Amino acid sequence: MLLFYLFLIITVTSIFLAIKKQKPVLLSVPIATLITYAVVEIALVPAPFLDTIKFIFSLK
């Protein structure tokens, strides 16, 4: 639940700053945060990284 609130705070802050500073590039921060989180979680799996990626994409 803590991660949910952290992502929510990051998203709200980046939207607020993007509107206030007129920089739409700041809207990519939440997406980059989620991608980084996904890569870290995949890296924490004890199997080799490429095998883990292949397993994830072979699931149906």
C-alpha positions as CSV (number, residue, x, y, z in Angstrom):
1,M,0.0,0.0,0.0
2,L,3.0,2.3,0.7
3,L,4.1,2.0,-3.0
4,F,0.6,2.9,-4.2
5,Y,0.7,6.1,-2.2
6,L,4.2,6.8,-3.3
7,F,3.2,6.5,-7.0
8,L,0.1,8.6,-6.3
9,I,2.2,11.4,-4.8
10,I,4.7,11.3,-7.7
11,T,1.9,11.4,-10.2
12,V,0.0,14.3,-8.5
13,T,3.2,16.2,-8.0
14,S,4.3,15.8,-11.7
15,I,0.9,16.8,-13.0
16,F,0.9,19.9,-10.7
17,L,4.4,20.9,-11.8
18,A,3.7,20.3,-15.4
19,I,0.7,22.6,-15.3
20,K,2.4,25.2,-13.2
21,K,5.7,25.3,-15.1
22,Q,4.1,24.7,-18.5
23,K,6.5,21.7,-19.2
24,P,4.7,18.7,-20.5
25,V,7.9,16.7,-20.2
26,L,7.2,16.4,-16.5
27,L,4.3,14.1,-17.3
28,S,6.7,11.4,-18.3
29,V,8.0,11.1,-14.7
30,P,5.3,8.8,-13.5
31,I,5.7,6.5,-16.5
32,A,9.5,6.4,-16.0
33,T,8.9,5.6,-12.3
34,L,6.6,2.7,-13.1
35,I,9.0,1.3,-15.7
36,T,11.9,1.6,-13.3
37,Y,9.9,-0.2,-10.6
38,A,9.1,-3.0,-13.0
39,V,12.7,-3.5,-14.0
40,V,13.8,-3.5,-10.4
41,E,11.2,-6.1,-9.5
42,I,12.2,-8.3,-12.4
43,A,15.9,-8.0,-11.4
44,L,15.0,-9.2,-7.9
45,V,13.9,-12.6,-9.2
46,P,16.7,-15.1,-8.5
47,A,16.7,-16.5,-12.0
48,P,18.8,-15.0,-14.8
49,F,17.4,-11.7,-16.1
50,L,16.8,-12.8,-19.7
51,D,15.3,-16.1,-18.6
52,T,12.9,-14.1,-16.4
53,I,11.9,-11.8,-19.3
54,K,11.3,-14.8,-21.6
55,F,9.2,-16.5,-19.0
56,I,7.1,-13.3,-18.4
57,F,6.4,-12.9,-22.1
58,S,5.7,-16.6,-22.7
59,L,2.8,-16.6,-20.1
60,K,-0.6,-16.7,-21.7
